[in-house]
Amino acid sequence: MGADIRHDGIVNSIDGQKVTVRILQASACSGCQASRICRAAESKEKLVEIEMKGADTLSVGQTVTIAGEESMGMTAVMLAFGLPLLLLIAGLVTAISVTGSEKIGAAVALGILVPYYIVLMLLRKRIKKDFQFRIIQ
């Protein structure tokens, strides 16, 4: 097992073995003293669903720590940005070399992303299994 990413959160709801935890996702600069006046600092609340046995030991409003493997973050970045960038570049270079037109190359490169994201959407349940957080009490 690699390093863990940990977030403190509050139990938002419990439904059988599914626990929803609300976490505050803050940008890296939110700890800066100037963050109150700086528009670059942002924070968002996120809801994370966690499947766990013994969810009945938790209660709504309880503070918990959730953890996930660091490798999940790298996989997410590759699926969301890395592979689409490679597809975009490959499609652009191939289309321009075949047609000689930059306009057609740009259209083909962008068009390649549509089926990629459709496949990603269709496989979301399978992908979700690889992105499992756990609650550390």
C-alpha positions in Angstrom: 0.0 0.0 0.0 1.2 3.5 -0.9 0.8 6.7 1.0 -2.7 7.9 2.0 -4.5 11.1 1.2 -6.5 12.1 4.2 -9.3 14.6 4.7 -11.3 15.4 7.8 -15.1 15.5 7.2 -18.5 15.4 8.8 -20.9 12.5 8.4 -23.7 13.9 6.3 -26.0 10.9 6.0 -26.1 7.1 6.6 -28.1 4.8 4.4 -27.5 1.1 5.2 -23.8 0.5 4.5 -23.4 3.7 2.5 -22.1 6.7 4.4 -21.9 10.2 2.8 -19.2 12.4 4.3 -19.0 16.2 3.6 -15.4 17.4 3.3 -14.0 20.9 2.7 -11.7 20.8 -0.3 -9.4 23.8 0.0 -6.9 25.1 -2.5 -3.2 25.0 -1.5 -3.1 28.7 -0.9 -6.1 28.8 1.5 -3.7 28.6 4.5 -2.1 31.9 3.5 -2.9 34.9 5.6 -3.8 36.9 2.5 -6.3 34.3 1.3 -9.2 36.4 2.7 -8.6 39.1 0.2 -7.1 37.1 -2.6 -9.4 35.7 -5.3 -7.1 32.8 -6.1 -7.8 31.1 -2.8 -11.0 28.9 -3.1 -12.5 26.1 -1.1 -15.5 23.9 -2.0 -17.5 21.4 -0.1 -17.6 17.9 -1.6 -19.7 14.9 -0.7 -17.9 11.6 -0.7 -19.9 8.3 -0.7 -18.2 5.5 1.2 -19.4 1.9 1.4 -18.5 0.4 4.8 -19.6 -2.4 7.1 -20.5 -1.2 10.5 -21.9 2.1 9.3 -24.4 1.9 12.2 -21.5 2.8 14.6 -21.4 6.3 13.1 -23.9 9.1 13.5 -24.9 12.1 11.4 -22.8 15.1 12.4 -19.9 13.0 13.6 -16.4 14.2 12.6 -14.4 11.5 10.8 -11.2 11.2 8.8 -11.5 9.6 5.4 -8.5 8.2 3.6 -7.7 7.0 0.1 -4.5 5.8 -1.7 -2.4 8.5 -3.3 -2.3 6.4 -6.5 -6.0 7.2 -6.9 -5.2 10.8 -7.5 -2.6 10.0 -10.2 -5.0 7.7 -11.9 -7.7 10.3 -11.9 -5.4 12.9 -13.4 -4.3 10.5 -16.1 -7.9 9.6 -17.0 -9.1 13.2 -16.9 -6.2 15.0 -18.5 -3.3 12.8 -19.6 -5.0 10.4 -21.9 -7.2 13.0 -23.5 -4.2 15.2 -24.2 -2.4 12.3 -25.9 -5.5 11.5 -28.0 -5.8 15.2 -28.9 -2.2 15.5 -30.0 -2.2 12.2 -31.9 -5.5 13.0 -33.6 -4.2 16.5 -34.6 -0.9 15.3 -36.0 -2.5 12.3 -37.8 -5.3 14.4 -39.4 -3.0 17.2 -40.5 -0.5 14.8 -42.0 -3.3 13.0 -43.9 -5.5 15.9 -45.0 -3.0 18.8 -44.9 -5.6 21.0 -43.4 -5.3 22.5 -39.9 -9.0 23.2 -39.7 -9.9 19.5 -40.3 -7.1 18.5 -38.0 -8.5 20.6 -35.2 -12.0 19.2 -35.8 -10.8 15.6 -35.8 -8.7 16.1 -32.7 -11.6 17.6 -30.8 -14.0 14.9 -32.2 -11.7 12.1 -30.9 -12.4 13.4 -27.3 -16.2 12.8 -27.7 -16.1 9.0 -27.8 -13.3 9.0 -25.2 -15.5 10.7 -22.6 -18.6 8.7 -23.7 -16.6 5.5 -22.9 -15.4 7.0 -19.7 -19.0 7.7 -18.7 -20.2 4.2 -19.7 -17.4 2.7 -17.5 -18.0 5.0 -14.5 -19.4 2.2 -12.3 -16.3 0.0 -13.0 -14.0 3.0 -12.5 -15.7 4.0 -9.3 -14.7 0.6 -7.8 -11.0 1.7 -8.1 -11.7 5.0 -6.3 -12.7 3.8 -2.9 -12.2 5.8 0.3 -12.3 4.4 3.8 -13.2 5.9 7.1 -10.6 6.1 9.8 -12.0 6.6 13.3 
